[in-house]
């Protein structure tokens, strides 16, 4: 079974991200995915936007899970972002989002994709963990919270 530490590293944990809206945030996530892989940023951006247009990935309690499957990649890639200012993400509970776990998976990775969404959601549904992530001072502290809980 895959763990968050298998697909996330401190370089893909973004702290105090500034974004005016969901689209701008998705662009920053796509740029980070691109910088840590050989994927084209615009391809990632379009795939995330396309998925988001099917229905918001705003999960509730200030957390969102934008995700997409892309042909041609070999493994799941994750980016985690803590935002400076919560954004309207059209979440199920109507709350703005400030914690974002983004997953990019190979097109046919049904099981791995669902396992990783589930792993992130297990960690982020814990209010205490989210509180500590919101107070963390560095990418390292956030990474530790995400990978040890």
Backbone torsions as a table, in degrees:
resi	resn	phi	psi	omega
1	UNK	NA	138.1	-179.6
2	UNK	-77.2	148.6	174.3
3	UNK	-115.6	160.5	178.2
4	UNK	-55.6	-37.9	-178.9
5	UNK	-64.4	-17.0	177.5
6	UNK	-74.6	-22.9	-172.9
7	UNK	-124.9	-4.3	-178.3
8	UNK	-124.2	141.1	171.8
9	UNK	-135.9	172.7	-175.3
10	UNK	-61.5	-27.0	179.2
11	UNK	-70.3	-22.1	-179.8
12	UNK	-105.1	20.2	170.6
13	UNK	-107.3	116.8	-177.6
14	UNK	-103.1	130.2	-176.9
15	UNK	-111.2	136.2	175.6
16	UNK	54.8	53.1	179.1
17	UNK	-75.6	134.2	174.8
18	UNK	-98.7	125.4	175.3
19	UNK	-149.4	136.4	-178.8
20	UNK	-82.0	-26.9	-176.8
21	UNK	-156.1	174.8	-176.9
22	UNK	-59.2	-42.5	-177.8
23	UNK	-61.5	-43.8	179.3
24	UNK	-64.4	-39.5	178.0
25	UNK	-63.9	-45.8	-179.7
26	UNK	-60.9	-36.6	176.3
27	UNK	-61.9	-44.6	179.7
28	UNK	-65.1	-39.4	177.1
29	UNK	-63.1	-44.9	-179.4
30	UNK	-62.8	-41.0	178.4
31	UNK	-62.6	-39.0	-179.9
32	UNK	-68.6	-42.4	176.3
33	UNK	-58.6	-46.5	-178.5
34	UNK	-61.4	-42.8	-178.7
35	UNK	-66.0	-25.8	-177.3
36	UNK	-104.2	10.0	179.4
37	UNK	-149.3	-172.1	176.0
38	UNK	-104.0	22.3	179.4
39	UNK	-83.6	145.9	176.5
40	UNK	-74.8	129.4	-176.7
41	UNK	-57.8	-40.1	-177.5
42	UNK	-69.2	-32.9	176.1
43	UNK	-63.8	-45.7	179.4
44	UNK	-64.2	-45.4	179.9
45	UNK	-57.4	-49.6	-179.3
46	UNK	-61.7	-41.5	-179.4
47	UNK	-65.4	-42.1	179.1
48	UNK	-66.5	-42.7	-179.8
49	UNK	-64.0	-43.2	179.0
50	UNK	-58.3	-45.8	179.1
51	UNK	-64.1	-42.5	-179.0
52	UNK	-63.3	-34.1	179.4
53	UNK	-68.8	-21.2	176.8
54	UNK	-73.8	-23.1	-178.9
55	UNK	160.5	142.4	-176.4
56	UNK	-59.0	142.7	174.5
57	UNK	-96.1	13.7	174.0
58	UNK	-70.3	112.3	-170.4
59	UNK	-83.8	-30.4	-176.2
60	UNK	122.7	167.2	179.3
61	UNK	56.2	28.0	177.7
62	UNK	83.7	12.2	-175.7
63	UNK	-117.8	140.6	175.0
64	UNK	-133.6	152.2	-179.4
65	UNK	-127.2	65.2	176.8
66	UNK	-61.4	135.6	-177.2
67	UNK	-153.0	158.7	179.6
68	UNK	-158.5	158.2	173.6
69	UNK	-111.9	135.4	-176.0
70	UNK	-131.2	133.3	179.4
71	UNK	-67.2	141.8	171.7
72	UNK	95.8	-6.3	175.7
73	UNK	-99.7	156.8	-172.4
74	UNK	-98.0	-26.6	-173.2
75	UNK	-142.4	161.9	179.1
76	UNK	-71.2	137.6	177.6
77	UNK	-119.5	136.0	178.9
78	UNK	-123.7	145.6	170.6
79	UNK	-131.7	135.5	176.5
80	UNK	-118.2	135.2	-179.5
81	UNK	-130.3	134.5	168.8
82	UNK	-107.8	125.1	-174.8
83	UNK	-89.4	149.4	174.4
84	UNK	-65.0	-43.0	-175.6
85	UNK	-132.6	128.5	-179.0
86	UNK	-60.4	143.8	-178.3
87	UNK	-113.7	150.6	171.3
88	UNK	-70.5	123.0	-177.9
89	UNK	-121.8	12.8	-175.2
90	UNK	52.8	42.1	-178.1
91	UNK	-66.1	158.3	180.0
92	UNK	-54.7	-41.8	-177.1
93	UNK	-91.9	3.7	177.8
94	UNK	78.1	-1.4	-179.3
95	UNK	-83.2	147.0	176.2
96	UNK	-68.7	158.9	-173.5
97	UNK	-110.7	134.3	174.7
98	UNK	-129.8	-6.7	175.9
99	UNK	-121.5	125.1	-172.8
100	UNK	-132.8	120.5	174.9
101	UNK	-108.4	113.2	-176.6
102	UNK	-105.2	130.3	179.2
103	UNK	-122.0	132.2	172.4
104	UNK	-119.2	123.9	-175.2
105	UNK	-124.3	155.9	172.9
106	UNK	-58.9	150.4	-175.1
107	UNK	-53.5	-39.7	-175.7
108	UNK	-101.9	23.0	-174.1
109	UNK	-95.5	55.5	-178.6
110	UNK	-49.2	-54.9	-174.2
111	UNK	-67.5	-49.8	179.9
112	UNK	-60.5	-43.1	-178.7
113	UNK	-59.3	-50.2	-179.0
114	UNK	-66.7	-38.5	177.7
115	UNK	-59.4	-43.5	-177.2
116	UNK	-74.2	-38.1	174.1
117	UNK	-59.0	-43.8	-179.8
118	UNK	-64.2	-42.5	179.8
119	UNK	-62.0	-46.1	178.4
120	UNK	-64.3	-40.9	-177.2
121	UNK	-69.0	-35.1	175.7
122	UNK	-59.6	-44.8	-179.3
123	UNK	-68.4	-45.2	-171.8
124	UNK	-83.2	-6.3	174.2
125	UNK	-84.8	-5.8	177.1
126	UNK	-84.3	111.0	-176.3
127	UNK	-59.0	-36.1	-179.4
128	UNK	-66.4	-42.7	178.4
129	UNK	-62.1	-45.3	179.6
130	UNK	-61.2	-40.7	177.4
131	UNK	-59.2	-45.1	-179.7
132	UNK	-66.8	-38.2	177.7
133	UNK	-63.3	-41.9	-179.4
134	UNK	-64.8	-27.1	-179.2
135	UNK	-94.8	-9.6	-176.6
136	UNK	-58.1	147.1	-177.4
137	UNK	-97.2	-12.9	-174.4
138	UNK	-149.7	165.9	175.2
139	UNK	-60.7	-37.4	-179.7
140	UNK	-60.6	-47.3	-179.6
141	UNK	-61.7	-41.8	179.4
142	UNK	-65.6	-43.8	178.9
143	UNK	-57.3	-45.2	179.7
144	UNK	-61.5	-45.1	178.5
145	UNK	-58.8	-43.8	-176.3
146	UNK	-70.9	-30.5	-171.8
147	UNK	-103.0	-5.8	-179.8
148	UNK	-115.5	0.0	-179.5
149	UNK	-106.1	NA	NA
